[in-house]
Amino acid sequence: MKTWIIFILIFATYQVSFSQKIIQGKVISGQDQTPLFGVNVEIVGKKQSQFTDINGNYTIELTDSDQKIRFSLIAYEVQEIEILTENIINVSLSPRFSQLVLDEKLLEKRKRSQVVSVGYGTANKGDLMSSIASVYQEDISAQPVLNVAQAMSGRAAGVWILPNSGTPGGGISARIRGVNSIGSGCEPLYVLDGIPLNNYNNYGMGSALSFNQGTDLFNAINPNDIASVDVLKDAAAATIYGSRGANGVILINTHRGKAQRTSIRLSSYIGVQNVSKKLPLMNTDQYVNVLQSFFKNINQNPPRPDLFDKTVNTDWQSVFFRPATIQNHEISMTGGNEKTRFYTSLAYFKQDGIIYGSGTDRLSLRLNLDHQVSNRLRVGASVMGSYNRQDMIIEDGTVGNTNMQRIFTRPNIAAYNADGSLYDDPRSGDNPLYLLKNIKNNNQLLNLNANLFAEIEIANGLLWRSSLMTSLINFSESHYFPVYRQNTGTAIVRNLQDYMWGIDNTLSYNKLIEGAVAKHQINALVGYGLQSTTTDRLTGTASGFGIAGINTLGAASTKTDISTFAGAWALQSYFSRLNYSLNDKYFVSLNFRVDGSSRFAANKKYGYFPSLAAGWKISKENFMQKITYIDNLKIRGSWGLTGNQEIGNYTSLALYSGGASYLSQSGYAPVNPANPNLSWETTEQVNIGLDLEMFNNRISFTADFYIKNTRDLLVSLSLPTTSGYSSFIQNGGGIQNKGIELALETQNILSKNFKWTSNFNIAFNQNKVTSIGADIVSNASILRENYSVSSFFGWKTLGIDPQTGNRLYEDRDGKPTTASNDLDKQIIGNAIPQWIGGFSNNFAYKNFDFSVYTQFTYGNQVLNLLKLRAYGNSFPNNSGFSEMANAWQNVGDQTNIPRLDTNLGGTFGNTRYSTTFVENGSFLRIQNLTLGYNLPEKLGKKFALQNLRLYLTAYNLYNFTAYSGYDPEVNSFATNQSSAANFASQGTGSNPTSTGNISMGADNGAYPKARTYLIGLQIGF
């Protein structure tokens, strides 16, 4: 009996010692090998669990029946480890990135990791089936850029960034894969840290004050805060944004904090700007000779002898243009631990204009914060505040246009008196320099963006995210024309407030199912979003000021106008995405979004936007394994629908306007008829792509072919005046864009002391109007079926008639004519390039780095209205180009310059829209040249520095172009969006209304771009 008792005790002791096992270990991040705190370590199948300590260590007891341990932490991939015989198990967890907040360290290495934003989420670029172009953080930091647009220009295949002018802080026009619309907006949707921006391109008074260069929200963003820019180009990528994705989507992510000791970065540069090109204007001798010919042609005697004075020779371009400074100073801090991380920055940017009276400055503040509340709850915020001030000259107009006056002011009058005061000759008209220095045109933009979010990991792989977004824009601008001669002064002020709020709620699920034969990866997302915007505007006008310099409206004797405006719109959205992959070889993606917009008719409020994409990684197949130099080969295809809702807020409704007078009684008048069927513009897009990586990723190549068809264009048709209305907006017409995009990245040399990498992209696009009905003409632009949007419409020049000195034009029969018949007009050019691209090369030798970046366009034309106005402006009080000295004078003269007389724009049509003024706009620009030196790491440690870099940069160094104006990269009428859906007439007649979408590529005296030289310093502590 005792023997049995002893045996049982020994067996029980053995069983207890066998069944209880202690496992220890450490859990680290697979990204940076730092310890992970708060990792849930649990026994699979039981409720028993432990958490790692601050050093990532854990201890857990197991029994003999336990088979697996699960390690989980929010924002990291779950990992299960099978229990064998070891007592120490160390684990490395890979990050699983949140839907909108990209991990900072991944962003620093994203060329290697290839993680991109995809809208409400992130993805490995190797798994994408859609077309997305990226601008990386190192592209921005290595070649410091002045704004976000400059960071993107020419770096992303198929993205055409077109500055409206060179004015400091001016607006830009962005076109992704061509022009999709006529009467609706063509700008892509910009999403900053998850916040869709209401970017109207021009908050200014537009044509009321000729501020046509615009004011762009891009200028409110500090470019050094940007960590990445991802451009969603095809429908499969942009469908997740539905009704606002037809023109593409640009996702901008800013830096976020790092789990590290706090580091401080100081960045500063200062530079000088000069006009990059001067136009050949007449000097005094040439001007006097031309005057003599002019009075001979009109058979009159000169009215004043001072017109022939040769004692003064003023180069008005040298007077107007000046060397101008540019500077930027910034401090940023980042740091934190595994629980809390932060990034904050404060920056000041100031750019003086190369023309007196122009310039801009910006003060910006950013705070990005992430906090790990528990192992399953994460909260964060992205907050940006900025203040912009912009001083502008009036450009792109005929009244008070300083560029025009600079060209036309005769050279034999002085700019200054002997004592340095401004010269004022009452016989010669206004001194343009006086007006330039005393006309006040400025605006102030206060911008606040905030995105607060929370993420809850409900279960392993199941993540709920809720975001609250807001944006507040307060924009004010003022214009003051001073008391001058007979003018008693005029002032206009406007204040605009734009407030947006929105919510996004998403539920995402990630699951990896591994079997003996197949591996299934599932990624699903469903979401709900709501966005609402309200706008208030106040405008006041006054005239009659008693004292120069006092320009408040209250000081004026006459208040000529005061008006207010209030409007609102809202968007309700439901969206979903399902990604599936099999064995990391076969991929399918489905997207579906439903948008309800307040802007459309009651029975057309909701639009439905699906997409489908598929991909095949051929390099994963067994038959490819012997081809060792191919790292990745993938083909992909997609189809989808996106929409465009960028029209007026109440366009579908019958509208009435107050202020009407009936028998001396106030009342209301109808201004817009109702359209119960007004709906979206819809763009259908098909994309076929190929991705190839070779030689250990030394060569990366991407090719895309696409066809985009936009239908149900939002256009405005003219109505007879008897209807009581001028126009009626409806859906009708279509546009097609199709093209090929190629991108190549190469690591040419990667030795110990020398590196050379290159990046080249080129995009070919064909644009045509597939359906529009009757021609729509706007000044020198036309919409005609089977021709491109923004085609130029006018006469084909056949030279100068030696007998009369007048221009000859081609009629319908190909014979010479004097352009007396509008039916002789034809399409004479196109503002949209046939192809665009960019090429960058980056070199590094030991501690030195050098980069050169060029961009180019080919096949577009520019309408040189500056040149046209020079020929159309009458003498004797104005000058012109030096080539006018070669004007026709006598019968038989062979020249390309017509006779100069008082009827240049009249019967003989010497200044009609013609091929004379439509010029080749192709160019190759050396956009950026940077030379840098990095302090050796060992030497930096002696001074407690993480890094120190000194660099020299040149922008807009040289432009190879045949264009005779200042710069072919110009778009004077870009901001005429208010009239873009309001064409005044149809048919073949002339139309005085210029529209932003159909009148691209015009140079109406735009502000020239500056050539800029910078010296900068970057220090990290």
Secondary structure, DSSP 8 states (H G I E B T S, - for coil): -HHHHHHHHHHHHHHHHHH-EEEEEEEEETTT--B-SS-EEEETTSS-EEE--TTSEEEEEE-TT--EEEEE-TTB--EEEE--S-SB--EEE-B---SS---HHHHHTHHHH-EEE-SSSEEEGGG--S-EEEEEHHHHHHS--SSHHHHHTTTSTTEEEEES-SSTT--EEEEESS---SSS----EEEETTEE----SB-S-GGGTTBTT-B-GGGGS-GGGEEEEEEE-SHHHHGGGGGG-TT-EEEEEE----SSS-EEEEEEEEEEEEES----B--HHHHHHHHHHHHHHHT---S-GGGG--S----HHHHHB--EEEEEEEEEEEEE-SSEEEEEEEEEEEEE-SBTT-EEEEEEEEEEEEEE-SSSEEEEEEEEEEEEEEE---BSSSSS-HHHHHHHB-TTS-SB-TTSSB---TTT---HHHHHHH-EEEEEEEEEEEEEEEEEEEETTEEEEEEEEEEEEEEEEEEEE--BTTB--EEEEEEEEEEEEEEEEEEEEEEEEE-SS-EEEEEEEEEEEEEEEEEEEEEEEEEEESSTT---GGGEEEEEEEEEEEEEEEEEEEEEEEEEEETTTEEEEEEEEEEEETTS-GGG-EEEEEEEEEEEEGGGSGGGTT-TTEEEEEEEEEEEEEEE--S-TTTTS-EEEEEEEETTEEEEEEEE---TT---EEEEEEEEEEEEEETTTTEEEEEEEEEEEEES-EEEEE--GGGT-SEEEEE--EEEEEEEEEEEEEEEEE-SSEEEEEEEEEEEEEEEEEE-SS-EEETTEEE-BTS-TTEEEEB-EEEE-TTT--EEEE-TTS-EE-S--GGG-EEEEESS-SEEEEEEEEEEETTEEEEEEEEEEES-EEEEHHHHHHHHS-SSSB--BGGGGG---STT---SS---STTTTSTT-TTSSBTTTEEE--EEEEEEEEEEEE--HHHHHHTT-SEEEEEEEEEEEEEEE---SS-S---TTTTGGGGTT--S--SSS------TTTSTTEESS----EEEEEEEEEEE-
